[in-house]
Amino acid sequence: MTEETRTALKNYDALIRSRGLDDVELDWDTDTLVLAHGGVVIDELCRPGFTDAT
């Protein structure tokens, strides 16, 4: 597993644990990570420091 993949999984896991499944969604058609009332590009999951987990 690459370090980028590991970072993305850690960030996604941290978001799910802190916000819950109802407030985190991956929209594959638009490459968006939907967070409650907003969103960011999915690539942000690969960024170290995006959550406290990385």
PyMOL commands that set and color helices and strands:
alter all, ss='L'
color gray80, all
select helices_A, chain A and resi 3-19+21-23+42-46
alter helices_A, ss='H'
color red, helices_A
select strands_A, chain A and resi 24-27+32-35+38-41
alter strands_A, ss='S'
color yellow, strands_A
deselect
rebuild
show_as cartoon
